[in-house]
Amino acid sequence: MKAALMSGANQPIDIHILAIINSFVLIMLILSLLLLVIIRVVRSDLSRYLAIPDEELAAVEEETGWKLLYADVFRPPVHRLFLSAAVGAGTQLLLALILVVIVGCIGLYYRRGAMMTAGVICYLITAASGGYVSARLYNSLGGEKWAWNIFVTAIAFMGPSFGIWMFLNTVAITYNSTAAWPFATILFIITMWACVTFPLTVIGGIVGRHKSMKKKAEAGGTLFPCKTNKLAREIPSCRWYQSSTCQMVAGGFLPFSAIYIELHYVFSSVWGPKLYTLYGILLLACLLVFLVAAAVTVLFTYFQLNVEDHRWWWRSFISGGSVSAFFYAYCFYYYFQTSMTGLLQLSFYFLYSLIVAYAIFLMLGTASFIATYYFVWYIYSRIKID
């Protein structure tokens, strides 16, 4: 049976390899160009700025650009609790995805449904990471409702997903479909969340909060390299290509181009009779997506700071997460290439795809946010400030 599955999976291997090589070359060219721009521009700015004597620094501050935002760039964003929860939930999903794909590379998924089981287990055991990252970020932003932050982190993904799943289960029961889950299974899932996921999230949150408070005490009350003014700096108007809409489109399209070919085979496996076994290629495609999403977001954040717009927190997250919009648009395209009919199939296809799109939004948003956070922290920690 195993040999037969491997034989069937190896038939289109040449197409897979050619597709991934094509995507790899294209994306590496884009990534190289982006990194070249970032390194050359930022290094040039920093070298000029660091070469200025301290007594002449005040005159330089009259210039325009990202250097003028040192007193605003680390200003806590609006709805910092929800941003922290989203980053925490994305971290958990990101680690779970990596574990699932690595297990697939080992070659353990030769039974339909095994990948879903592994995904649930990986999601459960990575809950502590989500609580840790969320609580640590929230505390560094000056948040005080830490218990509420941990709770929101725990339900950020599971809450909407469980609500959609319950609706689909109700539809399946209405149609007397075998896809309907029994009450015992639903109760088991709720129990696992309450007894495993939530406690691990709380433990991770407590550890993360304690770690952040300890770092704050050692650093004198702040974890950021620049102090924030009480009054926010006025944000000037920008051109259309510097707008958030342009950033979202570019931040979504370029990373999506790294994986859209492989999506066809994944969809054929999930919604068709084929069994997907090329997890090594899938792992490479996922890494390309994360790298490009992070690089594009960092580049656009630098341009945003250069036009004196310090509102990068949410924008960096949404920019990376905008890949999910292109993914969901592809879901519509794929649907019309299939023979699915009826309300049952339509609701299952589009609502399950919506859950996946939401997970992609959280994961890529988190990856882009973390890359941008360390980029901003790096450049502002190396400028001279009186």
C-alpha positions, 0 to 999 in steps of 0.5 A, a space after each residue: 500500500 505504501 509503495 503504491 501511494 509513493 508510486 502514485 505521488 511520484 508521477 508528477 514529480 517533474 512538474 513539482 520540481 520544475 514549478 518549485 525551481 521556477 518559483 525559487 529562482 523568481 522569488 530569490 531574485 525578488 528577495 535579493 533585490 529587496 535585501 540589496 535596497 534595504 542594506 544599501 539605503 539603510 547602511 548609507 543613512 546610518 553611516 552618514 548619521 553616525 559620522 556626525 559629531 554630537 555638537 552638530 546633531 541638532 542641525 541634522 534633526 531638521 532633516 526629513 526622514 526616518 531619523 526624525 521619528 525616534 520619539 514616536 516610532 515606538 509609540 504603543 499602537 491602538 488596540 495593543 491588546 489585540 495586536 499582541 494576541 494576534 502575534 501570539 496566535 500567529 506564533 503558535 500556528 507558525 510553530 505548529 505548521 513547521 512541526 506538521 510539515 517536518 513530520 510530513 518530510 519524515 514520511 509518516 502521512 500515508 493515511 488520509 486524515 493523519 495530517 489533520 490529527 498531527 496538526 491538532 496535536 502540534 497546535 495543542 503542544 505549541 500553545 505555551 509559545 503563543 501565550 509567551 510571545 503575546 504576554 511579552 509583547 503586550 507588557 513591553 507596550 505598557 499593557 496592564 490587562 494581562 489576564 484579558 490578553 492571555 484569554 484573547 490570545 487563547 481564543 484568537 484562532 480557536 474562537 472563530 474557527 470553532 464557531 465556523 466548524 459548529 455551523 458546518 456541523 449543523 449544516 451536515 446534520 441537516 443534510 444527514 451527511 456523514 461529515 457531521 461529527 458526533 456530540 462526543 467528539 465535539 465535547 472531546 475537542 472542547 475538553 482538550 482546549 480547556 484542559 491542554 491549550 488554555 492552561 499552556 497558554 496561561 503558563 506561557 503568558 505568565 512566563 512571558 510577562 515575568 520575563 518582560 517585567 524583568 527586562 524592563 527593570 534591568 533596562 530602566 523601565 523601557 525595552 525600546 532604544 528610544 523614549 516616546 514623547 507625550 504628544 504624537 508627531 503630525 503625520 504628513 500626507 503621502 503619494 498614492 504609491 506610499 499608501 497602505 493600500 499599495 503596501 497591502 497589494 504588494 505585500 500580498 501578491 509577491 509572497 503569494 507568487 511563491 506558492 500559488 503553483 504548489 497550491 494546486 496540488 495541495 487543493 487536489 489532495 485536500 478536496 480530491 482523491 489524491 494523497 499529497 506526499 511531497 512535503 519537502 517541496 511544500 516546506 521549501 515553498 512555505 519558507 519562501 513565502 515567509 522570507 518574501 513576506 518579511 522582506 517586502 514588509 520591511 522594505 515598505 516599512 522603511 519607505 513608510 518611516 521615510 515619509 515620517 509616518 510612525 504607524 508601522 505596528 498594525 500596518 506591518 502585520 496586515 501587510 504580511 497577512 494580506 497574502 490571505 486575501 490572494 489565497 482566498 481569491 484563488 479558492 474562488 478560482 479553484 472552485 469553478 474548476 471543480 464539479 462541486 455543487 449544492 449548498 453542502 459542498 459550497 459551504 464546506 469548501 468556502 468556510 473551511 477555506 476561510 479558516 485556512 485563510 485566517 490562519 495564513 493571515 495570522 502566521 504571515 502577519 506574525 512573521 512580517 511583524 517580527 521581522 519589521 520589529 527587529 529591523 526598526 529596533 536595530 536602526 533606531 538603536 544605532 542613531 545618536 540621540 541627545 
